[in-house]
Amino acid sequence: IIGGILGLGIVYLITNMLSAVLPFAIYLSLDNVIWGVVLSVGIGVLSGLIPAYQAARMDPVEA
């Protein structure tokens, strides 16, 4: 959670810095932030559930 918050803060700062330098504006919408968070959580859950499911199906003596 802390990494996600720090990542969002860094993206916000970089977006503001680039908007000041580039001849066009870069806008970070709330929809994009929400999609990014949902996608990150989904990938995190899947990457945890798949190995856990495989480990749960193993024989404890084998593991």
CHARMM internal coordinates of N, CA and C (Angstrom, degrees):
IC EDIT
DIST 1 N 1 CA 1.4588
DIST 1 CA 1 C 1.5221
ANGL 1 N 1 CA 1 C 109.59
DIST 1 C 2 N 1.3220
ANGL 1 CA 1 C 2 N 116.36
DIHE 1 N 1 CA 1 C 2 N -43.46
DIST 2 N 2 CA 1.4651
ANGL 1 C 2 N 2 CA 119.70
DIHE 1 CA 1 C 2 N 2 CA -179.73
DIST 2 CA 2 C 1.5269
ANGL 2 N 2 CA 2 C 110.20
DIHE 1 C 2 N 2 CA 2 C -64.48
DIST 2 C 3 N 1.3273
ANGL 2 CA 2 C 3 N 116.78
DIHE 2 N 2 CA 2 C 3 N -40.49
DIST 3 N 3 CA 1.4639
ANGL 2 C 3 N 3 CA 120.52
DIHE 2 CA 2 C 3 N 3 CA 178.12
DIST 3 CA 3 C 1.5207
ANGL 3 N 3 CA 3 C 111.82
DIHE 2 C 3 N 3 CA 3 C -62.73
DIST 3 C 4 N 1.3225
ANGL 3 CA 3 C 4 N 116.83
DIHE 3 N 3 CA 3 C 4 N -39.21
DIST 4 N 4 CA 1.4588
ANGL 3 C 4 N 4 CA 120.54
DIHE 3 CA 3 C 4 N 4 CA 178.00
DIST 4 CA 4 C 1.5122
ANGL 4 N 4 CA 4 C 112.30
DIHE 3 C 4 N 4 CA 4 C -65.10
DIST 4 C 5 N 1.3198
ANGL 4 CA 4 C 5 N 116.19
DIHE 4 N 4 CA 4 C 5 N -41.65
DIST 5 N 5 CA 1.4664
ANGL 4 C 5 N 5 CA 120.59
DIHE 4 CA 4 C 5 N 5 CA 178.54
DIST 5 CA 5 C 1.5221
ANGL 5 N 5 CA 5 C 110.15
DIHE 4 C 5 N 5 CA 5 C -66.03
DIST 5 C 6 N 1.3312
ANGL 5 CA 5 C 6 N 116.73
DIHE 5 N 5 CA 5 C 6 N -43.67
DIST 6 N 6 CA 1.4659
ANGL 5 C 6 N 6 CA 119.66
DIHE 5 CA 5 C 6 N 6 CA 177.40
DIST 6 CA 6 C 1.5245
ANGL 6 N 6 CA 6 C 111.20
DIHE 5 C 6 N 6 CA 6 C -62.97
DIST 6 C 7 N 1.3222
ANGL 6 CA 6 C 7 N 116.75
DIHE 6 N 6 CA 6 C 7 N -41.05
DIST 7 N 7 CA 1.4581
ANGL 6 C 7 N 7 CA 120.71
DIHE 6 CA 6 C 7 N 7 CA 178.38
DIST 7 CA 7 C 1.5176
ANGL 7 N 7 CA 7 C 112.16
DIHE 6 C 7 N 7 CA 7 C -61.73
DIST 7 C 8 N 1.3252
ANGL 7 CA 7 C 8 N 117.00
DIHE 7 N 7 CA 7 C 8 N -43.50
DIST 8 N 8 CA 1.4631
ANGL 7 C 8 N 8 CA 120.42
DIHE 7 CA 7 C 8 N 8 CA 177.83
DIST 8 CA 8 C 1.5228
ANGL 8 N 8 CA 8 C 111.10
DIHE 7 C 8 N 8 CA 8 C -63.64
DIST 8 C 9 N 1.3218
ANGL 8 CA 8 C 9 N 116.63
DIHE 8 N 8 CA 8 C 9 N -39.44
DIST 9 N 9 CA 1.4643
ANGL 8 C 9 N 9 CA 119.86
DIHE 8 CA 8 C 9 N 9 CA 177.61
DIST 9 CA 9 C 1.5186
ANGL 9 N 9 CA 9 C 112.13
DIHE 8 C 9 N 9 CA 9 C -64.05
DIST 9 C 10 N 1.3193
ANGL 9 CA 9 C 10 N 116.49
DIHE 9 N 9 CA 9 C 10 N -41.38
DIST 10 N 10 CA 1.4676
ANGL 9 C 10 N 10 CA 120.47
DIHE 9 CA 9 C 10 N 10 CA 179.00
DIST 10 CA 10 C 1.5208
ANGL 10 N 10 CA 10 C 110.60
DIHE 9 C 10 N 10 CA 10 C -65.71
DIST 10 C 11 N 1.3297
ANGL 10 CA 10 C 11 N 117.00
DIHE 10 N 10 CA 10 C 11 N -42.40
DIST 11 N 11 CA 1.4683
ANGL 10 C 11 N 11 CA 120.28
DIHE 10 CA 10 C 11 N 11 CA 177.68
DIST 11 CA 11 C 1.5244
ANGL 11 N 11 CA 11 C 110.32
DIHE 10 C 11 N 11 CA 11 C -61.88
DIST 11 C 12 N 1.3188
ANGL 11 CA 11 C 12 N 116.87
DIHE 11 N 11 CA 11 C 12 N -40.50
DIST 12 N 12 CA 1.4678
ANGL 11 C 12 N 12 CA 120.75
DIHE 11 CA 11 C 12 N 12 CA 178.75
DIST 12 CA 12 C 1.5295
ANGL 12 N 12 CA 12 C 110.73
DIHE 11 C 12 N 12 CA 12 C -62.28
DIST 12 C 13 N 1.3212
ANGL 12 CA 12 C 13 N 117.00
DIHE 12 N 12 CA 12 C 13 N -44.79
DIST 13 N 13 CA 1.4656
ANGL 12 C 13 N 13 CA 120.81
DIHE 12 CA 12 C 13 N 13 CA 179.60
DIST 13 CA 13 C 1.5255
ANGL 13 N 13 CA 13 C 111.59
DIHE 12 C 13 N 13 CA 13 C -64.80
DIST 13 C 14 N 1.3171
ANGL 13 CA 13 C 14 N 117.25
DIHE 13 N 13 CA 13 C 14 N -44.30
DIST 14 N 14 CA 1.4668
ANGL 13 C 14 N 14 CA 120.66
DIHE 13 CA 13 C 14 N 14 CA 179.63
DIST 14 CA 14 C 1.5221
ANGL 14 N 14 CA 14 C 110.48
DIHE 13 C 14 N 14 CA 14 C -64.10
DIST 14 C 15 N 1.3321
ANGL 14 CA 14 C 15 N 116.89
DIHE 14 N 14 CA 14 C 15 N -40.16
DIST 15 N 15 CA 1.4638
ANGL 14 C 15 N 15 CA 120.60
DIHE 14 CA 14 C 15 N 15 CA 178.24
DIST 15 CA 15 C 1.5216
ANGL 15 N 15 CA 15 C 110.69
DIHE 14 C 15 N 15 CA 15 C -61.33
DIST 15 C 16 N 1.3125
ANGL 15 CA 15 C 16 N 117.41
DIHE 15 N 15 CA 15 C 16 N -43.83
DIST 16 N 16 CA 1.4686
ANGL 15 C 16 N 16 CA 120.57
DIHE 15 CA 15 C 16 N 16 CA 178.77
DIST 16 CA 16 C 1.5221
ANGL 16 N 16 CA 16 C 111.46
DIHE 15 C 16 N 16 CA 16 C -65.62
DIST 16 C 17 N 1.3279
ANGL 16 CA 16 C 17 N 117.60
DIHE 16 N 16 CA 16 C 17 N -40.87
DIST 17 N 17 CA 1.4649
ANGL 16 C 17 N 17 CA 120.15
DIHE 16 CA 16 C 17 N 17 CA 179.77
DIST 17 CA 17 C 1.5245
ANGL 17 N 17 CA 17 C 111.09
DIHE 16 C 17 N 17 CA 17 C -66.00
DIST 17 C 18 N 1.3227
ANGL 17 CA 17 C 18 N 117.43
DIHE 17 N 17 CA 17 C 18 N -42.12
DIST 18 N 18 CA 1.4585
ANGL 17 C 18 N 18 CA 120.36
DIHE 17 CA 17 C 18 N 18 CA 179.37
DIST 18 CA 18 C 1.5273
ANGL 18 N 18 CA 18 C 111.61
DIHE 17 C 18 N 18 CA 18 C -67.45
DIST 18 C 19 N 1.3190
ANGL 18 CA 18 C 19 N 117.25
DIHE 18 N 18 CA 18 C 19 N -36.30
DIST 19 N 19 CA 1.4640
ANGL 18 C 19 N 19 CA 120.16
DIHE 18 CA 18 C 19 N 19 CA 178.17
DIST 19 CA 19 C 1.5180
ANGL 19 N 19 CA 19 C 111.30
DIHE 18 C 19 N 19 CA 19 C -63.92
DIST 19 C 20 N 1.3250
ANGL 19 CA 19 C 20 N 117.13
DIHE 19 N 19 CA 19 C 20 N -32.15
DIST 20 N 20 CA 1.4661
ANGL 19 C 20 N 20 CA 120.53
DIHE 19 CA 19 C 20 N 20 CA 179.64
DIST 20 CA 20 C 1.5241
ANGL 20 N 20 CA 20 C 111.55
DIHE 19 C 20 N 20 CA 20 C -74.42
DIST 20 C 21 N 1.3205
ANGL 20 CA 20 C 21 N 118.02
DIHE 20 N 20 CA 20 C 21 N -28.32
DIST 21 N 21 CA 1.4611
ANGL 20 C 21 N 21 CA 122.21
DIHE 20 CA 20 C 21 N 21 CA -175.32
DIST 21 CA 21 C 1.5269
ANGL 21 N 21 CA 21 C 112.27
DIHE 20 C 21 N 21 CA 21 C -93.74
DIST 21 C 22 N 1.3062
ANGL 21 CA 21 C 22 N 117.23
DIHE 21 N 21 CA 21 C 22 N -40.25
DIST 22 N 22 CA 1.4614
ANGL 21 C 22 N 22 CA 121.41
DIHE 21 CA 21 C 22 N 22 CA -175.03
DIST 22 CA 22 C 1.5289
ANGL 22 N 22 CA 22 C 111.22
DIHE 21 C 22 N 22 CA 22 C -78.76
DIST 22 C 23 N 1.3277
ANGL 22 CA 22 C 23 N 117.23
DIHE 22 N 22 CA 22 C 23 N 154.21
DIST 23 N 23 CA 1.4662
ANGL 22 C 23 N 23 CA 119.95
DIHE 22 CA 22 C 23 N 23 CA -179.43
DIST 23 CA 23 C 1.5321
ANGL 23 N 23 CA 23 C 113.59
DIHE 22 C 23 N 23 CA 23 C -75.50
DIST 23 C 24 N 1.3203
ANGL 23 CA 23 C 24 N 117.40
DIHE 23 N 23 CA 23 C 24 N -4.49
DIST 24 N 24 CA 1.4621
ANGL 23 C 24 N 24 CA 120.44
DIHE 23 CA 23 C 24 N 24 CA 177.29
DIST 24 CA 24 C 1.5245
ANGL 24 N 24 CA 24 C 108.71
DIHE 23 C 24 N 24 CA 24 C -126.37
DIST 24 C 25 N 1.3186
ANGL 24 CA 24 C 25 N 115.94
DIHE 24 N 24 CA 24 C 25 N 157.35
DIST 25 N 25 CA 1.4612
ANGL 24 C 25 N 25 CA 120.78
DIHE 24 CA 24 C 25 N 25 CA -176.31
DIST 25 CA 25 C 1.5271
ANGL 25 N 25 CA 25 C 110.28
DIHE 24 C 25 N 25 CA 25 C -86.90
DIST 25 C 26 N 1.3039
ANGL 25 CA 25 C 26 N 115.01
DIHE 25 N 25 CA 25 C 26 N 142.95
DIST 26 N 26 CA 1.4583
ANGL 25 C 26 N 26 CA 121.76
DIHE 25 CA 25 C 26 N 26 CA 173.55
DIST 26 CA 26 C 1.5202
ANGL 26 N 26 CA 26 C 106.43
DIHE 25 C 26 N 26 CA 26 C -110.68
DIST 26 C 27 N 1.3108
ANGL 26 CA 26 C 27 N 115.56
DIHE 26 N 26 CA 26 C 27 N 124.89
DIST 27 N 27 CA 1.4569
ANGL 26 C 27 N 27 CA 120.51
DIHE 26 CA 26 C 27 N 27 CA -176.43
DIST 27 CA 27 C 1.5204
ANGL 27 N 27 CA 27 C 109.35
DIHE 26 C 27 N 27 CA 27 C -117.46
DIST 27 C 28 N 1.3076
ANGL 27 CA 27 C 28 N 116.48
DIHE 27 N 27 CA 27 C 28 N 126.51
DIST 28 N 28 CA 1.4613
ANGL 27 C 28 N 28 CA 122.47
DIHE 27 CA 27 C 28 N 28 CA 177.72
DIST 28 CA 28 C 1.5226
ANGL 28 N 28 CA 28 C 107.56
DIHE 27 C 28 N 28 CA 28 C -102.35
DIST 28 C 29 N 1.3325
ANGL 28 CA 28 C 29 N 116.20
DIHE 28 N 28 CA 28 C 29 N 104.71
DIST 29 N 29 CA 1.4632
ANGL 28 C 29 N 29 CA 119.80
DIHE 28 CA 28 C 29 N 29 CA -176.49
DIST 29 CA 29 C 1.5280
ANGL 29 N 29 CA 29 C 110.78
DIHE 28 C 29 N 29 CA 29 C -83.19
DIST 29 C 30 N 1.3101
ANGL 29 CA 29 C 30 N 114.69
DIHE 29 N 29 CA 29 C 30 N 159.12
DIST 30 N 30 CA 1.4611
ANGL 29 C 30 N 30 CA 120.60
DIHE 29 CA 29 C 30 N 30 CA 178.52
DIST 30 CA 30 C 1.5282
ANGL 30 N 30 CA 30 C 110.63
DIHE 29 C 30 N 30 CA 30 C -64.74
DIST 30 C 31 N 1.3275
ANGL 30 CA 30 C 31 N 116.85
DIHE 30 N 30 CA 30 C 31 N -33.68
DIST 31 N 31 CA 1.4705
ANGL 30 C 31 N 31 CA 120.19
DIHE 30 CA 30 C 31 N 31 CA 177.23
DIST 31 CA 31 C 1.5250
ANGL 31 N 31 CA 31 C 111.25
DIHE 30 C 31 N 31 CA 31 C -60.13
DIST 31 C 32 N 1.3260
ANGL 31 CA 31 C 32 N 116.89
DIHE 31 N 31 CA 31 C 32 N -42.93
DIST 32 N 32 CA 1.4661
ANGL 31 C 32 N 32 CA 120.31
DIHE 31 CA 31 C 32 N 32 CA 179.07
DIST 32 CA 32 C 1.5249
ANGL 32 N 32 CA 32 C 111.41
DIHE 31 C 32 N 32 CA 32 C -64.84
DIST 32 C 33 N 1.3120
ANGL 32 CA 32 C 33 N 116.69
DIHE 32 N 32 CA 32 C 33 N -38.97
DIST 33 N 33 CA 1.4647
ANGL 32 C 33 N 33 CA 120.42
DIHE 32 CA 32 C 33 N 33 CA 178.59
DIST 33 CA 33 C 1.5267
ANGL 33 N 33 CA 33 C 109.94
DIHE 32 C 33 N 33 CA 33 C -64.83
DIST 33 C 34 N 1.3270
ANGL 33 CA 33 C 34 N 116.58
DIHE 33 N 33 CA 33 C 34 N -44.25
DIST 34 N 34 CA 1.4679
ANGL 33 C 34 N 34 CA 120.53
DIHE 33 CA 33 C 34 N 34 CA 179.98
DIST 34 CA 34 C 1.5261
ANGL 34 N 34 CA 34 C 110.62
DIHE 33 C 34 N 34 CA 34 C -63.28
DIST 34 C 35 N 1.3382
ANGL 34 CA 34 C 35 N 117.51
DIHE 34 N 34 CA 34 C 35 N -44.66
DIST 35 N 35 CA 1.4634
ANGL 34 C 35 N 35 CA 120.55
DIHE 34 CA 34 C 35 N 35 CA 177.88
DIST 35 CA 35 C 1.5259
ANGL 35 N 35 CA 35 C 111.10
DIHE 34 C 35 N 35 CA 35 C -60.70
DIST 35 C 36 N 1.3147
ANGL 35 CA 35 C 36 N 116.92
DIHE 35 N 35 CA 35 C 36 N -40.44
DIST 36 N 36 CA 1.4595
ANGL 35 C 36 N 36 CA 120.19
DIHE 35 CA 35 C 36 N 36 CA 178.78
DIST 36 CA 36 C 1.5127
ANGL 36 N 36 CA 36 C 112.31
DIHE 35 C 36 N 36 CA 36 C -63.67
DIST 36 C 37 N 1.3263
ANGL 36 CA 36 C 37 N 116.85
DIHE 36 N 36 CA 36 C 37 N -42.22
DIST 37 N 37 CA 1.4608
ANGL 36 C 37 N 37 CA 120.92
DIHE 36 CA 36 C 37 N 37 CA 179.45
DIST 37 CA 37 C 1.5288
ANGL 37 N 37 CA 37 C 110.31
DIHE 36 C 37 N 37 CA 37 C -66.68
DIST 37 C 38 N 1.3346
ANGL 37 CA 37 C 38 N 116.95
DIHE 37 N 37 CA 37 C 38 N -44.98
DIST 38 N 38 CA 1.4670
ANGL 37 C 38 N 38 CA 120.72
DIHE 37 CA 37 C 38 N 38 CA -179.88
DIST 38 CA 38 C 1.5288
ANGL 38 N 38 CA 38 C 110.65
DIHE 37 C 38 N 38 CA 38 C -62.07
DIST 38 C 39 N 1.3219
ANGL 38 CA 38 C 39 N 116.68
DIHE 38 N 38 CA 38 C 39 N -44.16
DIST 39 N 39 CA 1.4605
ANGL 38 C 39 N 39 CA 120.52
DIHE 38 CA 38 C 39 N 39 CA 179.50
DIST 39 CA 39 C 1.5292
ANGL 39 N 39 CA 39 C 111.10
DIHE 38 C 39 N 39 CA 39 C -64.25
DIST 39 C 40 N 1.3138
ANGL 39 CA 39 C 40 N 117.57
DIHE 39 N 39 CA 39 C 40 N -42.24
DIST 40 N 40 CA 1.4645
ANGL 39 C 40 N 40 CA 121.09
DIHE 39 CA 39 C 40 N 40 CA 179.39
DIST 40 CA 40 C 1.5238
ANGL 40 N 40 CA 40 C 111.58
DIHE 39 C 40 N 40 CA 40 C -64.20
DIST 40 C 41 N 1.3132
ANGL 40 CA 40 C 41 N 116.60
DIHE 40 N 40 CA 40 C 41 N -43.35
DIST 41 N 41 CA 1.4681
ANGL 40 C 41 N 41 CA 120.14
DIHE 40 CA 40 C 41 N 41 CA 178.92
DIST 41 CA 41 C 1.5241
ANGL 41 N 41 CA 41 C 110.17
DIHE 40 C 41 N 41 CA 41 C -64.91
DIST 41 C 42 N 1.3207
ANGL 41 CA 41 C 42 N 116.91
DIHE 41 N 41 CA 41 C 42 N -41.99
DIST 42 N 42 CA 1.4639
ANGL 41 C 42 N 42 CA 120.50
DIHE 41 CA 41 C 42 N 42 CA 179.04
DIST 42 CA 42 C 1.5140
ANGL 42 N 42 CA 42 C 112.35
DIHE 41 C 42 N 42 CA 42 C -61.14
DIST 42 C 43 N 1.3209
ANGL 42 CA 42 C 43 N 116.51
DIHE 42 N 42 CA 42 C 43 N -45.39
DIST 43 N 43 CA 1.4649
ANGL 42 C 43 N 43 CA 120.16
DIHE 42 CA 42 C 43 N 43 CA 178.49
DIST 43 CA 43 C 1.5269
ANGL 43 N 43 CA 43 C 110.46
DIHE 42 C 43 N 43 CA 43 C -64.71
DIST 43 C 44 N 1.3213
ANGL 43 CA 43 C 44 N 116.88
DIHE 43 N 43 CA 43 C 44 N -40.28
DIST 44 N 44 CA 1.4624
ANGL 43 C 44 N 44 CA 120.40
DIHE 43 CA 43 C 44 N 44 CA 178.85
DIST 44 CA 44 C 1.5185
ANGL 44 N 44 CA 44 C 112.59
DIHE 43 C 44 N 44 CA 44 C -63.57
DIST 44 C 45 N 1.3235
ANGL 44 CA 44 C 45 N 116.37
DIHE 44 N 44 CA 44 C 45 N -41.96
DIST 45 N 45 CA 1.4644
ANGL 44 C 45 N 45 CA 120.31
DIHE 44 CA 44 C 45 N 45 CA 179.22
DIST 45 CA 45 C 1.5231
ANGL 45 N 45 CA 45 C 110.39
DIHE 44 C 45 N 45 CA 45 C -65.80
DIST 45 C 46 N 1.3295
ANGL 45 CA 45 C 46 N 116.86
DIHE 45 N 45 CA 45 C 46 N -45.67
DIST 46 N 46 CA 1.4649
ANGL 45 C 46 N 46 CA 119.48
DIHE 45 CA 45 C 46 N 46 CA 179.27
DIST 46 CA 46 C 1.5218
ANGL 46 N 46 CA 46 C 112.00
DIHE 45 C 46 N 46 CA 46 C -63.22
DIST 46 C 47 N 1.3150
ANGL 46 CA 46 C 47 N 116.96
DIHE 46 N 46 CA 46 C 47 N -40.59
DIST 47 N 47 CA 1.4626
ANGL 46 C 47 N 47 CA 119.02
DIHE 46 CA 46 C 47 N 47 CA -178.76
DIST 47 CA 47 C 1.5228
ANGL 47 N 47 CA 47 C 111.81
DIHE 46 C 47 N 47 CA 47 C -70.14
DIST 47 C 48 N 1.3168
ANGL 47 CA 47 C 48 N 117.93
DIHE 47 N 47 CA 47 C 48 N -17.53
DIST 48 N 48 CA 1.4542
ANGL 47 C 48 N 48 CA 120.58
DIHE 47 CA 47 C 48 N 48 CA 174.28
DIST 48 CA 48 C 1.5172
ANGL 48 N 48 CA 48 C 113.17
DIHE 47 C 48 N 48 CA 48 C -92.25
DIST 48 C 49 N 1.3343
ANGL 48 CA 48 C 49 N 116.28
DIHE 48 N 48 CA 48 C 49 N -35.47
DIST 49 N 49 CA 1.4579
ANGL 48 C 49 N 49 CA 119.83
DIHE 48 CA 48 C 49 N 49 CA -176.12
DIST 49 CA 49 C 1.5234
ANGL 49 N 49 CA 49 C 113.34
DIHE 48 C 49 N 49 CA 49 C -75.28
DIST 49 C 50 N 1.2986
ANGL 49 CA 49 C 50 N 117.65
DIHE 49 N 49 CA 49 C 50 N -37.65
DIST 50 N 50 CA 1.4676
ANGL 49 C 50 N 50 CA 120.15
DIHE 49 CA 49 C 50 N 50 CA -176.81
DIST 50 CA 50 C 1.5332
ANGL 50 N 50 CA 50 C 111.39
DIHE 49 C 50 N 50 CA 50 C -62.29
DIST 50 C 51 N 1.3331
ANGL 50 CA 50 C 51 N 120.32
DIHE 50 N 50 CA 50 C 51 N -51.16
DIST 51 N 51 CA 1.4745
ANGL 50 C 51 N 51 CA 118.69
DIHE 50 CA 50 C 51 N 51 CA 177.23
DIST 51 CA 51 C 1.5332
ANGL 51 N 51 CA 51 C 112.66
DIHE 50 C 51 N 51 CA 51 C -65.67
DIST 51 C 52 N 1.3297
ANGL 51 CA 51 C 52 N 117.30
DIHE 51 N 51 CA 51 C 52 N -33.81
DIST 52 N 52 CA 1.4650
ANGL 51 C 52 N 52 CA 119.58
DIHE 51 CA 51 C 52 N 52 CA 179.09
DIST 52 CA 52 C 1.5220
ANGL 52 N 52 CA 52 C 110.59
DIHE 51 C 52 N 52 CA 52 C -66.26
DIST 52 C 53 N 1.3152
ANGL 52 CA 52 C 53 N 116.84
DIHE 52 N 52 CA 52 C 53 N -40.32
DIST 53 N 53 CA 1.4663
ANGL 52 C 53 N 53 CA 121.01
DIHE 52 CA 52 C 53 N 53 CA 177.66
DIST 53 CA 53 C 1.5246
ANGL 53 N 53 CA 53 C 110.67
DIHE 52 C 53 N 53 CA 53 C -63.79
DIST 53 C 54 N 1.3163
ANGL 53 CA 53 C 54 N 116.60
DIHE 53 N 53 CA 53 C 54 N -43.15
DIST 54 N 54 CA 1.4647
ANGL 53 C 54 N 54 CA 120.26
DIHE 53 CA 53 C 54 N 54 CA 179.18
DIST 54 CA 54 C 1.5266
ANGL 54 N 54 CA 54 C 111.02
DIHE 53 C 54 N 54 CA 54 C -65.44
DIST 54 C 55 N 1.3159
ANGL 54 CA 54 C 55 N 117.33
DIHE 54 N 54 CA 54 C 55 N -39.50
DIST 55 N 55 CA 1.4656
ANGL 54 C 55 N 55 CA 120.45
DIHE 54 CA 54 C 55 N 55 CA 179.69
DIST 55 CA 55 C 1.5243
ANGL 55 N 55 CA 55 C 111.07
DIHE 54 C 55 N 55 CA 55 C -69.64
DIST 55 C 56 N 1.3232
ANGL 55 CA 55 C 56 N 117.41
DIHE 55 N 55 CA 55 C 56 N -33.73
DIST 56 N 56 CA 1.4634
ANGL 55 C 56 N 56 CA 120.28
DIHE 55 CA 55 C 56 N 56 CA -179.88
DIST 56 CA 56 C 1.5203
ANGL 56 N 56 CA 56 C 111.63
DIHE 55 C 56 N 56 CA 56 C -69.00
DIST 56 C 57 N 1.3072
ANGL 56 CA 56 C 57 N 117.75
DIHE 56 N 56 CA 56 C 57 N -25.24
DIST 57 N 57 CA 1.4630
ANGL 56 C 57 N 57 CA 121.44
DIHE 56 CA 56 C 57 N 57 CA -179.62
DIST 57 CA 57 C 1.5240
ANGL 57 N 57 CA 57 C 112.19
DIHE 56 C 57 N 57 CA 57 C -83.63
DIST 57 C 58 N 1.3267
ANGL 57 CA 57 C 58 N 118.08
DIHE 57 N 57 CA 57 C 58 N -10.23
DIST 58 N 58 CA 1.4669
ANGL 57 C 58 N 58 CA 120.85
DIHE 57 CA 57 C 58 N 58 CA -178.28
DIST 58 CA 58 C 1.5242
ANGL 58 N 58 CA 58 C 110.82
DIHE 57 C 58 N 58 CA 58 C -79.48
DIST 58 C 59 N 1.3074
ANGL 58 CA 58 C 59 N 114.75
DIHE 58 N 58 CA 58 C 59 N 154.58
DIST 59 N 59 CA 1.4568
ANGL 58 C 59 N 59 CA 121.24
DIHE 58 CA 58 C 59 N 59 CA 173.95
DIST 59 CA 59 C 1.5288
ANGL 59 N 59 CA 59 C 107.83
DIHE 58 C 59 N 59 CA 59 C -72.39
DIST 59 C 60 N 1.3367
ANGL 59 CA 59 C 60 N 118.84
DIHE 59 N 59 CA 59 C 60 N 131.11
DIST 60 N 60 CA 1.4677
ANGL 59 C 60 N 60 CA 120.37
DIHE 59 CA 59 C 60 N 60 CA -178.02
DIST 60 CA 60 C 1.5287
ANGL 60 N 60 CA 60 C 113.56
DIHE 59 C 60 N 60 CA 60 C -58.02
DIST 60 C 61 N 1.3081
ANGL 60 CA 60 C 61 N 117.73
DIHE 60 N 60 CA 60 C 61 N -31.22
DIST 61 N 61 CA 1.4592
ANGL 60 C 61 N 61 CA 120.58
DIHE 60 CA 60 C 61 N 61 CA 179.22
DIST 61 CA 61 C 1.5233
ANGL 61 N 61 CA 61 C 109.75
DIHE 60 C 61 N 61 CA 61 C -69.03
DIST 61 C 62 N 1.3320
ANGL 61 CA 61 C 62 N 116.82
DIHE 61 N 61 CA 61 C 62 N -36.78
DIST 62 N 62 CA 1.4617
ANGL 61 C 62 N 62 CA 121.43
DIHE 61 CA 61 C 62 N 62 CA 178.87
DIST 62 CA 62 C 1.5231
ANGL 62 N 62 CA 62 C 111.85
DIHE 61 C 62 N 62 CA 62 C -70.07
DIST 62 C 63 N 1.3054
ANGL 62 CA 62 C 63 N 115.57
DIHE 62 N 62 CA 62 C 63 N -37.15
DIST 63 N 63 CA 1.4624
ANGL 62 C 63 N 63 CA 120.10
DIHE 62 CA 62 C 63 N 63 CA -175.87
DIST 63 CA 63 C 1.5006
ANGL 63 N 63 CA 63 C 109.10
DIHE 62 C 63 N 63 CA 63 C -68.36
END
COOR INIT
IC SEED 1 N 1 CA 1 C
IC BUILD
